[in-house]
Structure formats: C-alpha cells, structure tokens
Amino acid sequence: SGLLSGQFAIITGAASANGLGKASARLFAEHGATVAILDLDLTAAQGAAADLGPGHIGLACDVTDRDACQRAVDQLLAQWGQIDVLINNAGITQPLKLMDIQGANYDAVLDVNLRGTLYMTQAVTPHLRRRQRGSIVNISSVSAQRGGGIFGGPHYSAAKAGILGLTKASARELAVDGIRVNAVCPGFIATDITAGKLTDDMLVGIKAGIPLGRPGRADEVAGCCLFLASSLASYVTGSEVDVNGGSLIH
Ligand code: NAD
C-alpha cells in the first residue's frame, strides 16, 4: 500500500548516494512504487536500485543522448508494461562567474539539465498519451527564480529557468491527455553536487539567506516530488513548487 502503490516510476540521476534523486527513489519505493534508476554508470545505477529492495531496476542512460533515453524507456516498457511517473532529476552545476563560462561549460550544463529533461519527456510521452495518464516532475532550482547566488553560475540559472519554461509549456500541451507536468525548485540542499567546491565562507553566506536557518535535506525535496507524482496533486499542473526554507519568498 502507499501513495504510489502499483505504479512504475523512472528517476534520472538517482544513483548518487546522498542525492535528491536517490531520496525520491527511496520514498517512492516506500510508497509502493517500482522504480527505475537511470544514471551514467550501470554498476552505480544497479547498486542504487538494489538498495531500494528487490524488483527495482538500475539502467545506464546518459540523458543527453536521445537514443539512449528511448532505449531505456523501451526496455522498461517491455519489462513493466507501463510507466506512470518520470522524475527529471539528472543535473550538473558549475560555480563559474559570467565571464569564465566557456562554450564547453555552457554545453555541459545546458545539455544535462535542459536537453536531458526534453529528451526523457519525449521518450515517455507517446506511452503516457496512450494511457491518458502520467505525472512528470522536473527538478529546477531556486537559482532559476532568483538569479543564482547560491552555487551555480549564470549558465546553471539559465538551464534551470529553461526547465521552468519547458515544464509550463509541456503542462499546457499534455493536459488534454491527462498528463501533469510540474517543477520543483529546491533551495540549498546538502548533497554531493558541489563536488568539494563549496567553501566555509560560501556556506555561511548561504545560511544567512535562509529564514529557516539551515540547509534542506534531500528527503524534504523527495516529499514534494512524492506529492506531485501522486494523485494527491491530481489538480496541480504547470506549477513550480518551492522547497527552499524561505530563501526565496515571492
Ligand atoms: P548529485 O550530483 O548528487 O546527483 C546528480 C546525479 O545526476 C548524479 O548521480 C550524476 O551521475 C547524474 N548525472 C549527471 N549527468 C548525467 C547524465 N548526463 N545522464 C544521467 N545522469 C546524469 O546532485 P543532487 O544535488 O542530488 O542534484 C539533483 C538535481 O537537483 C539536479 O538537477 C540539481 O541541479 C538539482 N538541484 C540541487 C540542489 C542542491 O542544493 N543540491 C538545489 C537545486 C536543484
């Protein structure tokens, strides 16, 4: 039993042990979902899936590769027969100033965050349309809404703002088919995404800007993803939901 009982969910970028995707995978499994973890490394994805208990699947899938996204979805449909939920969580960030962003930085950050979200959404949409149901949750960021100032540079803000536009336009287009599309905008959550590049000074500055006075936890973002994925949110589409400790109140 549970909010996602009998449902099948894909979560991208969910192999990272302390990450937001893994926390959602864990919570979804607790709520009865069968989960597929898609990430760059097959062994890591399979290990993360095994952590959730039996029956969950780990697949290698680079979300910037359109064919790889389609192959993963085809394989899951062959095995499961249905997909109910897609969480577009795979993302990378870089703490660069405007003038330091090279073409390769732009490509890397835009491709994983924005192109990957588009490709995975395209891969599942024909199936969701056939069943006239589905929930897609895209992980954006408070950086999209307030213009960075947390960790990622302007190219990250742009990618995450792009996700908000993609989310809202997809929600509008897919609503007729019973498919909901929403975005979650986390504030500062302690995960490995900062890759050792977060200094103590940066952390003091970040905390000063959070009314709740602390970084968020991955499970606090997962709770919001569960709400949006489940029928509790059956009338919620095209929304951007803040999970930021008050760091942006608007
Ligand atoms: P993380 O680094 O712990 O996890 C990200 C995962 O994405 C990793 O497992 C990585 O291997 C995977 N990934 C990277 N490129 C990929 C690709 N091309 N294809 C498939 N998988 C790929 O980071 P996290 O903090 O858990 O971040 C998860 C999401 O939340 C990201 O989209 C991030 O931008 C967003 N976010 C995080 C925070 C935060 O404070 N941690 C805040 C706002 C938004």
py3Dmol code that shows the C-alpha trace and the ligand (Angstrom):
import py3Dmol

protein = """\
ATOM      1  CA  SER A   1       0.000   0.000   0.000  1.00  0.00           C
ATOM      2  CA  GLY A   2       1.072   3.623  -0.333  1.00  0.00           C
ATOM      3  CA  LEU A   3       0.551   6.709  -2.441  1.00  0.00           C
ATOM      4  CA  LEU A   4       2.236   5.097  -5.492  1.00  0.00           C
ATOM      5  CA  SER A   5       1.082   1.561  -4.967  1.00  0.00           C
ATOM      6  CA  GLY A   6       1.168  -0.433  -8.227  1.00  0.00           C
ATOM      7  CA  GLN A   7       2.853   2.405 -10.088  1.00  0.00           C
ATOM      8  CA  PHE A   8       6.109   2.455 -12.062  1.00  0.00           C
ATOM      9  CA  ALA A   9       8.488   5.404 -11.829  1.00  0.00           C
ATOM     10  CA  ILE A  10      11.633   6.472 -13.699  1.00  0.00           C
ATOM     11  CA  ILE A  11      14.059   8.734 -11.826  1.00  0.00           C
ATOM     12  CA  THR A  12      17.090  10.079 -13.695  1.00  0.00           C
ATOM     13  CA  GLY A  13      20.364  10.868 -11.923  1.00  0.00           C
ATOM     14  CA  ALA A  14      19.294   8.833  -8.901  1.00  0.00           C
ATOM     15  CA  ALA A  15      22.461   6.790  -8.344  1.00  0.00           C
ATOM     16  CA  SER A  16      24.195   9.497  -6.270  1.00  0.00           C
ATOM     17  CA  ALA A  17      24.114   8.133  -2.694  1.00  0.00           C
ATOM     18  CA  ASN A  18      23.274  11.434  -0.943  1.00  0.00           C
ATOM     19  CA  GLY A  19      21.387  12.984  -3.840  1.00  0.00           C
ATOM     20  CA  LEU A  20      17.853  14.227  -4.340  1.00  0.00           C
ATOM     21  CA  GLY A  21      17.053  11.517  -6.892  1.00  0.00           C
ATOM     22  CA  LYS A  22      18.065   8.682  -4.589  1.00  0.00           C
ATOM     23  CA  ALA A  23      15.977  10.177  -1.761  1.00  0.00           C
ATOM     24  CA  SER A  24      12.940  10.293  -4.056  1.00  0.00           C
ATOM     25  CA  ALA A  25      13.616   6.742  -5.224  1.00  0.00           C
ATOM     26  CA  ARG A  26      13.679   5.552  -1.621  1.00  0.00           C
ATOM     27  CA  LEU A  27      10.481   7.393  -0.685  1.00  0.00           C
ATOM     28  CA  PHE A  28       8.663   6.253  -3.847  1.00  0.00           C
ATOM     29  CA  ALA A  29       9.632   2.629  -3.130  1.00  0.00           C
ATOM     30  CA  GLU A  30       8.351   3.001   0.443  1.00  0.00           C
ATOM     31  CA  HIS A  31       5.081   4.191  -1.059  1.00  0.00           C
ATOM     32  CA  GLY A  32       4.667   1.126  -3.224  1.00  0.00           C
ATOM     33  CA  ALA A  33       6.257   2.204  -6.499  1.00  0.00           C
ATOM     34  CA  THR A  34       8.556   0.078  -8.616  1.00  0.00           C
ATOM     35  CA  VAL A  35      11.471   2.356  -9.508  1.00  0.00           C
ATOM     36  CA  ALA A  36      13.991   2.527 -12.341  1.00  0.00           C
ATOM     37  CA  ILE A  37      17.148   4.486 -11.567  1.00  0.00           C
ATOM     38  CA  LEU A  38      18.786   5.879 -14.710  1.00  0.00           C
ATOM     39  CA  ASP A  39      22.312   7.227 -14.357  1.00  0.00           C
ATOM     40  CA  LEU A  40      25.619   7.407 -16.218  1.00  0.00           C
ATOM     41  CA  ASP A  41      27.246   4.354 -14.664  1.00  0.00           C
ATOM     42  CA  LEU A  42      25.455   0.992 -14.910  1.00  0.00           C
ATOM     43  CA  THR A  43      27.018  -0.544 -11.797  1.00  0.00           C
ATOM     44  CA  ALA A  44      26.170   2.535  -9.698  1.00  0.00           C
ATOM     45  CA  ALA A  45      22.599   2.588 -11.013  1.00  0.00           C
ATOM     46  CA  GLN A  46      22.122  -1.122 -10.318  1.00  0.00           C
ATOM     47  CA  GLY A  47      23.606  -0.769  -6.834  1.00  0.00           C
ATOM     48  CA  ALA A  48      21.298   2.140  -6.013  1.00  0.00           C
ATOM     49  CA  ALA A  49      18.294   0.163  -7.291  1.00  0.00           C
ATOM     50  CA  ALA A  50      19.284  -2.849  -5.154  1.00  0.00           C
ATOM     51  CA  ASP A  51      19.411  -0.549  -2.083  1.00  0.00           C
ATOM     52  CA  LEU A  52      15.686   0.088  -2.553  1.00  0.00           C
ATOM     53  CA  GLY A  53      14.847  -3.599  -2.195  1.00  0.00           C
ATOM     54  CA  PRO A  54      14.001  -6.314  -4.697  1.00  0.00           C
ATOM     55  CA  GLY A  55      12.323  -5.627  -8.037  1.00  0.00           C
ATOM     56  CA  HIS A  56      13.757  -2.181  -8.743  1.00  0.00           C
ATOM     57  CA  ILE A  57      15.914  -1.586 -11.817  1.00  0.00           C
ATOM     58  CA  GLY A  58      19.126   0.299 -12.498  1.00  0.00           C
ATOM     59  CA  LEU A  59      19.984   1.270 -16.086  1.00  0.00           C
ATOM     60  CA  ALA A  60      22.826   3.176 -17.704  1.00  0.00           C
ATOM     61  CA  CYS A  61      21.418   6.176 -19.542  1.00  0.00           C
ATOM     62  CA  ASP A  62      23.092   9.450 -20.464  1.00  0.00           C
ATOM     63  CA  VAL A  63      20.099  11.781 -20.678  1.00  0.00           C
ATOM     64  CA  THR A  64      21.874  13.986 -23.238  1.00  0.00           C
ATOM     65  CA  ASP A  65      21.715  11.044 -25.686  1.00  0.00           C
ATOM     66  CA  ARG A  66      18.292  10.901 -27.281  1.00  0.00           C
ATOM     67  CA  ASP A  67      18.655   7.286 -28.471  1.00  0.00           C
ATOM     68  CA  ALA A  68      19.812   6.168 -25.023  1.00  0.00           C
ATOM     69  CA  CYS A  69      16.708   7.760 -23.442  1.00  0.00           C
ATOM     70  CA  GLN A  70      14.435   5.984 -25.922  1.00  0.00           C
ATOM     71  CA  ARG A  71      16.221   2.642 -25.433  1.00  0.00           C
ATOM     72  CA  ALA A  72      15.841   2.888 -21.640  1.00  0.00           C
ATOM     73  CA  VAL A  73      12.126   3.688 -21.893  1.00  0.00           C
ATOM     74  CA  ASP A  74      11.560   0.898 -24.444  1.00  0.00           C
ATOM     75  CA  GLN A  75      13.342  -1.607 -22.220  1.00  0.00           C
ATOM     76  CA  LEU A  76      11.280  -0.591 -19.179  1.00  0.00           C
ATOM     77  CA  LEU A  77       8.026  -0.759 -21.120  1.00  0.00           C
ATOM     78  CA  ALA A  78       8.935  -4.244 -22.353  1.00  0.00           C
ATOM     79  CA  GLN A  79       9.592  -5.311 -18.765  1.00  0.00           C
ATOM     80  CA  TRP A  80       6.890  -3.375 -16.870  1.00  0.00           C
ATOM     81  CA  GLY A  81       4.199  -2.785 -19.469  1.00  0.00           C
ATOM     82  CA  GLN A  82       3.562   0.704 -18.098  1.00  0.00           C
ATOM     83  CA  ILE A  83       5.196   3.881 -16.815  1.00  0.00           C
ATOM     84  CA  ASP A  84       3.304   6.259 -14.520  1.00  0.00           C
ATOM     85  CA  VAL A  85       5.869   8.751 -13.275  1.00  0.00           C
ATOM     86  CA  LEU A  86       9.009  10.412 -14.638  1.00  0.00           C
ATOM     87  CA  ILE A  87      11.270  12.494 -12.395  1.00  0.00           C
ATOM     88  CA  ASN A  88      13.789  14.504 -14.452  1.00  0.00           C
ATOM     89  CA  ASN A  89      16.406  14.918 -11.743  1.00  0.00           C
ATOM     90  CA  ALA A  90      19.754  14.413 -13.526  1.00  0.00           C
ATOM     91  CA  GLY A  91      21.715  17.644 -13.349  1.00  0.00           C
ATOM     92  CA  ILE A  92      25.161  19.143 -13.044  1.00  0.00           C
ATOM     93  CA  THR A  93      26.320  22.567 -11.891  1.00  0.00           C
ATOM     94  CA  GLN A  94      29.482  24.676 -12.010  1.00  0.00           C
ATOM     95  CA  PRO A  95      30.357  27.681  -9.779  1.00  0.00           C
ATOM     96  CA  LEU A  96      31.528  29.954 -12.624  1.00  0.00           C
ATOM     97  CA  LYS A  97      31.317  33.721 -12.994  1.00  0.00           C
ATOM     98  CA  LEU A  98      29.744  35.121 -16.157  1.00  0.00           C
ATOM     99  CA  MET A  99      33.000  35.892 -17.961  1.00  0.00           C
ATOM    100  CA  ASP A 100      34.512  32.494 -17.152  1.00  0.00           C
ATOM    101  CA  ILE A 101      31.807  30.446 -18.883  1.00  0.00           C
ATOM    102  CA  GLN A 102      33.315  28.772 -21.950  1.00  0.00           C
ATOM    103  CA  GLY A 103      31.343  27.120 -24.724  1.00  0.00           C
ATOM    104  CA  ALA A 104      32.057  23.698 -23.283  1.00  0.00           C
ATOM    105  CA  ASN A 105      30.717  24.788 -19.858  1.00  0.00           C
ATOM    106  CA  TYR A 106      27.544  26.101 -21.439  1.00  0.00           C
ATOM    107  CA  ASP A 107      27.060  22.917 -23.452  1.00  0.00           C
ATOM    108  CA  ALA A 108      27.627  20.602 -20.493  1.00  0.00           C
ATOM    109  CA  VAL A 109      25.282  22.397 -18.095  1.00  0.00           C
ATOM    110  CA  LEU A 110      22.526  23.147 -20.616  1.00  0.00           C
ATOM    111  CA  ASP A 111      22.678  19.664 -22.120  1.00  0.00           C
ATOM    112  CA  VAL A 112      22.320  17.613 -18.944  1.00  0.00           C
ATOM    113  CA  ASN A 113      19.750  19.836 -17.245  1.00  0.00           C
ATOM    114  CA  LEU A 114      17.613  21.072 -20.123  1.00  0.00           C
ATOM    115  CA  ARG A 115      18.186  18.863 -23.180  1.00  0.00           C
ATOM    116  CA  GLY A 116      18.056  15.777 -20.935  1.00  0.00           C
ATOM    117  CA  THR A 117      14.701  16.837 -19.497  1.00  0.00           C
ATOM    118  CA  LEU A 118      13.326  17.340 -23.010  1.00  0.00           C
ATOM    119  CA  TYR A 119      14.613  14.003 -24.328  1.00  0.00           C
ATOM    120  CA  MET A 120      13.287  11.956 -21.403  1.00  0.00           C
ATOM    121  CA  THR A 121       9.924  13.725 -21.611  1.00  0.00           C
ATOM    122  CA  GLN A 122       9.754  12.975 -25.345  1.00  0.00           C
ATOM    123  CA  ALA A 123      10.663   9.328 -24.729  1.00  0.00           C
ATOM    124  CA  VAL A 124       7.779   8.678 -22.297  1.00  0.00           C
ATOM    125  CA  THR A 125       5.093  10.934 -23.802  1.00  0.00           C
ATOM    126  CA  PRO A 126       3.708   8.582 -26.522  1.00  0.00           C
ATOM    127  CA  HIS A 127       3.134   5.894 -23.871  1.00  0.00           C
ATOM    128  CA  LEU A 128       1.623   8.308 -21.331  1.00  0.00           C
ATOM    129  CA  ARG A 129      -0.667   9.631 -24.077  1.00  0.00           C
ATOM    130  CA  ARG A 130      -1.835   6.126 -24.959  1.00  0.00           C
ATOM    131  CA  ARG A 131      -2.803   5.556 -21.325  1.00  0.00           C
ATOM    132  CA  GLN A 132      -4.133   9.112 -20.875  1.00  0.00           C
ATOM    133  CA  ARG A 133      -2.349   9.454 -17.549  1.00  0.00           C
ATOM    134  CA  GLY A 134       1.036  10.269 -16.047  1.00  0.00           C
ATOM    135  CA  SER A 135       2.945  12.703 -13.884  1.00  0.00           C
ATOM    136  CA  ILE A 136       6.254  14.310 -14.834  1.00  0.00           C
ATOM    137  CA  VAL A 137       8.296  16.233 -12.254  1.00  0.00           C
ATOM    138  CA  ASN A 138      11.225  18.362 -13.417  1.00  0.00           C
ATOM    139  CA  ILE A 139      13.889  19.440 -10.937  1.00  0.00           C
ATOM    140  CA  SER A 140      14.627  23.134 -11.439  1.00  0.00           C
ATOM    141  CA  SER A 141      16.242  25.309  -8.750  1.00  0.00           C
ATOM    142  CA  VAL A 142      15.787  28.475  -6.718  1.00  0.00           C
ATOM    143  CA  SER A 143      18.736  29.651  -8.847  1.00  0.00           C
ATOM    144  CA  ALA A 144      16.326  29.906 -11.785  1.00  0.00           C
ATOM    145  CA  GLN A 145      13.971  32.179  -9.845  1.00  0.00           C
ATOM    146  CA  ARG A 146      16.366  34.474  -8.003  1.00  0.00           C
ATOM    147  CA  GLY A 147      19.224  34.572 -10.495  1.00  0.00           C
ATOM    148  CA  GLY A 148      21.721  32.238  -8.876  1.00  0.00           C
ATOM    149  CA  GLY A 149      23.599  33.479  -5.837  1.00  0.00           C
ATOM    150  CA  ILE A 150      23.731  30.019  -4.284  1.00  0.00           C
ATOM    151  CA  PHE A 151      26.418  27.956  -6.003  1.00  0.00           C
ATOM    152  CA  GLY A 152      25.839  27.549  -9.741  1.00  0.00           C
ATOM    153  CA  GLY A 153      26.829  30.192 -12.274  1.00  0.00           C
ATOM    154  CA  PRO A 154      24.629  32.118 -14.743  1.00  0.00           C
ATOM    155  CA  HIS A 155      24.602  29.211 -17.222  1.00  0.00           C
ATOM    156  CA  TYR A 156      23.118  26.987 -14.469  1.00  0.00           C
ATOM    157  CA  SER A 157      20.465  29.627 -13.681  1.00  0.00           C
ATOM    158  CA  ALA A 158      19.673  29.772 -17.390  1.00  0.00           C
ATOM    159  CA  ALA A 159      19.384  25.987 -17.694  1.00  0.00           C
ATOM    160  CA  LYS A 160      17.102  25.759 -14.655  1.00  0.00           C
ATOM    161  CA  ALA A 161      14.990  28.709 -15.854  1.00  0.00           C
ATOM    162  CA  GLY A 162      14.751  26.902 -19.185  1.00  0.00           C
ATOM    163  CA  ILE A 163      13.357  23.914 -17.314  1.00  0.00           C
ATOM    164  CA  LEU A 164      10.596  26.119 -15.884  1.00  0.00           C
ATOM    165  CA  GLY A 165       9.581  27.230 -19.381  1.00  0.00           C
ATOM    166  CA  LEU A 166       9.732  23.684 -20.695  1.00  0.00           C
ATOM    167  CA  THR A 167       7.676  22.459 -17.734  1.00  0.00           C
ATOM    168  CA  LYS A 168       4.922  25.024 -18.192  1.00  0.00           C
ATOM    169  CA  ALA A 169       4.670  24.658 -21.973  1.00  0.00           C
ATOM    170  CA  SER A 170       4.658  20.840 -21.679  1.00  0.00           C
ATOM    171  CA  ALA A 171       1.992  21.011 -18.980  1.00  0.00           C
ATOM    172  CA  ARG A 172      -0.186  23.142 -21.252  1.00  0.00           C
ATOM    173  CA  GLU A 173       0.279  20.812 -24.241  1.00  0.00           C
ATOM    174  CA  LEU A 174      -0.105  17.493 -22.400  1.00  0.00           C
ATOM    175  CA  ALA A 175      -3.007  18.383 -20.078  1.00  0.00           C
ATOM    176  CA  VAL A 176      -5.549  17.281 -22.693  1.00  0.00           C
ATOM    177  CA  ASP A 177      -4.041  13.791 -22.423  1.00  0.00           C
ATOM    178  CA  GLY A 178      -4.327  13.645 -18.634  1.00  0.00           C
ATOM    179  CA  ILE A 179      -0.593  14.131 -18.162  1.00  0.00           C
ATOM    180  CA  ARG A 180       0.543  16.551 -15.447  1.00  0.00           C
ATOM    181  CA  VAL A 181       3.931  18.296 -15.585  1.00  0.00           C
ATOM    182  CA  ASN A 182       5.330  20.254 -12.633  1.00  0.00           C
ATOM    183  CA  ALA A 183       8.645  21.677 -11.487  1.00  0.00           C
ATOM    184  CA  VAL A 184      10.278  21.581  -8.062  1.00  0.00           C
ATOM    185  CA  CYS A 185      12.632  24.416  -7.147  1.00  0.00           C
ATOM    186  CA  PRO A 186      14.922  23.284  -4.332  1.00  0.00           C
ATOM    187  CA  GLY A 187      16.968  25.819  -2.426  1.00  0.00           C
ATOM    188  CA  PHE A 188      20.288  24.802  -0.902  1.00  0.00           C
ATOM    189  CA  ILE A 189      20.328  21.082  -0.091  1.00  0.00           C
ATOM    190  CA  ALA A 190      23.467  19.360   1.207  1.00  0.00           C
ATOM    191  CA  THR A 191      24.351  16.779  -1.480  1.00  0.00           C
ATOM    192  CA  ASP A 192      27.493  15.876  -3.441  1.00  0.00           C
ATOM    193  CA  ILE A 193      26.619  18.152  -6.379  1.00  0.00           C
ATOM    194  CA  THR A 194      29.015  20.834  -5.098  1.00  0.00           C
ATOM    195  CA  ALA A 195      31.835  18.275  -5.551  1.00  0.00           C
ATOM    196  CA  GLY A 196      34.061  19.649  -2.776  1.00  0.00           C
ATOM    197  CA  LYS A 197      33.949  23.171  -4.235  1.00  0.00           C
ATOM    198  CA  LEU A 198      31.711  24.655  -1.515  1.00  0.00           C
ATOM    199  CA  THR A 199      33.862  26.727   0.872  1.00  0.00           C
ATOM    200  CA  ASP A 200      33.026  27.528   4.519  1.00  0.00           C
ATOM    201  CA  ASP A 201      32.633  31.205   3.586  1.00  0.00           C
ATOM    202  CA  MET A 202      30.132  30.313   0.873  1.00  0.00           C
ATOM    203  CA  LEU A 203      28.177  28.172   3.358  1.00  0.00           C
ATOM    204  CA  VAL A 204      27.971  30.987   5.937  1.00  0.00           C
ATOM    205  CA  GLY A 205      26.666  33.347   3.257  1.00  0.00           C
ATOM    206  CA  ILE A 206      24.114  30.822   2.012  1.00  0.00           C
ATOM    207  CA  LYS A 207      22.797  30.066   5.518  1.00  0.00           C
ATOM    208  CA  ALA A 208      22.400  33.788   6.264  1.00  0.00           C
ATOM    209  CA  GLY A 209      19.904  33.958   3.417  1.00  0.00           C
ATOM    210  CA  ILE A 210      17.707  31.082   4.631  1.00  0.00           C
ATOM    211  CA  PRO A 211      14.902  32.100   7.040  1.00  0.00           C
ATOM    212  CA  LEU A 212      14.626  28.502   8.337  1.00  0.00           C
ATOM    213  CA  GLY A 213      18.325  28.847   9.188  1.00  0.00           C
ATOM    214  CA  ARG A 214      19.636  25.577   7.788  1.00  0.00           C
ATOM    215  CA  PRO A 215      20.250  23.762   4.511  1.00  0.00           C
ATOM    216  CA  GLY A 216      17.470  21.472   3.367  1.00  0.00           C
ATOM    217  CA  ARG A 217      17.624  17.691   3.415  1.00  0.00           C
ATOM    218  CA  ALA A 218      17.240  15.505   0.345  1.00  0.00           C
ATOM    219  CA  ASP A 219      14.190  13.778   1.867  1.00  0.00           C
ATOM    220  CA  GLU A 220      12.475  17.178   2.165  1.00  0.00           C
ATOM    221  CA  VAL A 221      12.690  17.554  -1.620  1.00  0.00           C
ATOM    222  CA  ALA A 222      11.600  13.937  -2.084  1.00  0.00           C
ATOM    223  CA  GLY A 223       8.406  14.634  -0.117  1.00  0.00           C
ATOM    224  CA  CYS A 224       7.446  17.329  -2.588  1.00  0.00           C
ATOM    225  CA  CYS A 225       8.221  15.030  -5.542  1.00  0.00           C
ATOM    226  CA  LEU A 226       6.008  12.333  -3.999  1.00  0.00           C
ATOM    227  CA  PHE A 227       3.139  14.805  -3.613  1.00  0.00           C
ATOM    228  CA  LEU A 228       3.424  15.950  -7.244  1.00  0.00           C
ATOM    229  CA  ALA A 229       3.840  12.403  -8.574  1.00  0.00           C
ATOM    230  CA  SER A 230       0.827  11.067  -6.693  1.00  0.00           C
ATOM    231  CA  SER A 231      -2.906  11.591  -7.048  1.00  0.00           C
ATOM    232  CA  LEU A 232      -2.767  13.988  -4.067  1.00  0.00           C
ATOM    233  CA  ALA A 233      -1.715  16.517  -6.743  1.00  0.00           C
ATOM    234  CA  SER A 234      -4.331  15.480  -9.323  1.00  0.00           C
ATOM    235  CA  TYR A 235      -5.339  19.127  -9.987  1.00  0.00           C
ATOM    236  CA  VAL A 236      -1.778  20.506  -9.928  1.00  0.00           C
ATOM    237  CA  THR A 237      -0.089  21.050 -13.286  1.00  0.00           C
ATOM    238  CA  GLY A 238       2.289  23.652 -14.695  1.00  0.00           C
ATOM    239  CA  SER A 239       3.290  24.722 -11.212  1.00  0.00           C
ATOM    240  CA  GLU A 240       6.697  25.491  -9.739  1.00  0.00           C
ATOM    241  CA  VAL A 241       6.855  24.371  -6.134  1.00  0.00           C
ATOM    242  CA  ASP A 242       9.421  25.961  -3.817  1.00  0.00           C
ATOM    243  CA  VAL A 243      11.344  23.792  -1.332  1.00  0.00           C
ATOM    244  CA  ASN A 244      13.831  26.384  -0.141  1.00  0.00           C
ATOM    245  CA  GLY A 245      13.488  27.110   3.597  1.00  0.00           C
ATOM    246  CA  GLY A 246      12.184  30.574   2.726  1.00  0.00           C
ATOM    247  CA  SER A 247      15.334  31.606   0.843  1.00  0.00           C
ATOM    248  CA  LEU A 248      13.055  32.975  -1.851  1.00  0.00           C
ATOM    249  CA  ILE A 249       9.659  34.228  -0.720  1.00  0.00           C
ATOM    250  CA  HIS A 250       7.699  35.732  -3.596  1.00  0.00           C
TER     251      HIS A 250
END
"""
ligand_1 = """\
44
NAD
P 24.120 14.846 -7.340
O 25.372 15.298 -8.012
O 24.205 14.199 -6.006
O 23.308 13.866 -8.319
C 23.177 14.137 -9.691
C 23.160 12.812 -10.452
O 22.965 13.071 -11.848
C 24.460 12.016 -10.324
O 24.167 10.705 -9.908
C 25.031 12.041 -11.735
O 25.767 10.878 -12.081
C 23.767 12.169 -12.558
N 24.027 12.660 -13.917
C 24.876 13.651 -14.290
N 24.874 13.773 -15.626
C 24.023 12.836 -16.100
C 23.606 12.464 -17.404
N 24.093 13.084 -18.500
N 22.706 11.468 -17.538
C 22.234 10.830 -16.452
N 22.573 11.141 -15.190
C 23.469 12.127 -15.028
O 23.204 16.146 -7.294
P 21.850 16.496 -6.483
O 22.173 17.608 -5.573
O 21.175 15.295 -5.978
O 21.019 17.138 -7.683
C 19.867 16.545 -8.233
C 19.117 17.606 -9.014
O 18.681 18.628 -8.122
C 19.959 18.314 -10.082
O 19.145 18.565 -11.219
C 20.324 19.619 -9.411
O 20.624 20.620 -10.331
C 19.074 19.888 -8.623
N 19.218 20.815 -7.507
C 20.051 20.534 -6.469
C 20.154 21.444 -5.425
C 21.044 21.215 -4.244
O 21.210 22.139 -3.442
N 21.619 20.031 -4.084
C 19.402 22.625 -5.445
C 18.563 22.876 -6.511
C 18.478 21.955 -7.527
"""
view = py3Dmol.view(width=600, height=400)
view.addModel(protein, "pdb")
view.setStyle({"model": 0}, {"cartoon": {"style": "trace"}})
view.addModel(ligand_1, "xyz")
view.setStyle({"model": 1}, {"stick": {}})
view.zoomTo()
view.show()
